[in-house]
Amino acid sequence: MFPLLYTKESLATSDELAPFQGYSSRLAALDYTVCLFSEVFVTTQGGNFPHFLMGHRRFLYNGHAKTIKPDKRMLVSLLENMTISWKDFKDDMDAMLLESDRKGMMIPR
């Protein structure tokens, strides 16, 4: 469904990942690095990981890092619909992103 979605598992071979297996903090560091240097970061959870990452991306790219913080309830309903066409999915995502841009990112200080 998302042909340009990359993870540490899609970027590295199982042999390359083997030394990191069994070490959650090392695997998280790999996730962080993949997200940090990605063209777009989509956050779907709260917590420190996405907040640190968004700040680091803003610093690294002089405030011009594309970060998408979708409406989680709407995103779940879109992803649950297995019969949705790509055009309808794209239109609904565009509407969600416009609403997100209109409201701005509400990140507590």
C-alpha positions in Angstrom: 0.0 0.0 0.0 2.9 2.4 0.7 5.7 1.5 -1.8 8.2 4.2 -0.5 7.8 3.2 3.2 11.2 2.2 4.7 12.1 0.6 7.9 15.4 -0.7 9.3 14.3 -4.2 8.1 13.9 -3.0 4.6 17.2 -1.0 4.5 19.4 -3.6 6.1 19.9 -7.3 5.7 19.2 -9.8 8.5 22.9 -10.3 8.8 23.5 -6.6 9.3 20.8 -6.4 11.9 21.9 -9.6 13.7 24.3 -7.7 16.1 21.4 -5.4 17.2 18.9 -8.2 17.9 18.1 -8.6 21.6 19.1 -5.0 22.4 16.0 -2.8 22.3 17.9 0.5 22.8 20.2 -0.3 19.8 17.2 -1.2 17.6 15.5 2.1 18.7 18.6 4.0 17.7 18.4 2.4 14.3 14.7 3.4 14.1 15.6 7.0 15.2 18.3 7.2 12.5 16.0 6.0 9.7 13.4 8.5 10.8 15.8 11.3 11.2 17.1 11.2 7.7 13.8 10.4 6.0 12.2 12.9 3.6 9.0 12.8 5.6 8.3 11.6 9.1 4.8 10.4 10.1 4.2 10.2 13.8 1.5 7.9 15.1 2.3 7.8 18.8 3.0 10.1 21.7 6.0 10.0 24.0 9.6 11.2 23.9 10.7 9.4 20.7 8.6 11.4 18.2 9.0 14.7 20.2 12.8 14.4 20.3 12.8 13.3 16.6 10.7 16.3 15.5 12.9 18.7 17.3 16.1 17.1 15.9 14.7 17.2 12.4 13.7 20.9 12.8 17.3 21.7 13.9 18.9 19.5 11.2 16.8 20.9 8.3 16.6 24.5 9.6 12.9 24.2 10.4 12.0 22.7 7.1 11.6 19.0 7.9 8.2 17.6 6.8 6.5 16.0 9.7 3.0 14.7 9.5 1.0 14.3 12.7 -2.3 12.7 11.4 -5.6 12.5 13.2 -5.2 9.0 14.7 -8.9 8.2 14.8 -9.4 9.1 11.2 -6.2 7.4 10.1 -7.3 4.1 11.8 -10.7 4.2 10.1 -9.0 4.8 6.7 -6.6 2.0 7.2 -9.3 -0.4 8.4 -11.2 0.0 5.2 -9.6 -2.6 3.0 -11.9 -1.8 0.0 -11.1 1.9 -0.2 -9.7 3.1 -3.5 -6.3 4.8 -3.7 -8.0 8.0 -5.0 -10.4 8.1 -2.0 -7.6 7.3 0.4 -5.5 10.0 -1.0 -8.4 12.5 -1.0 -9.2 11.7 2.7 -5.5 12.0 3.6 -5.2 15.3 1.8 -8.2 16.6 3.8 -6.7 15.3 7.0 -3.3 17.0 6.3 -5.0 20.3 5.4 -6.8 20.2 8.7 -3.6 19.4 10.5 -1.8 22.3 8.8 -4.7 24.6 9.5 -4.6 23.8 13.3 -0.8 23.7 13.4 1.3 21.3 15.5 0.2 21.6 19.1 3.3 20.4 20.9 3.6 21.2 24.6 6.7 23.1 25.7 
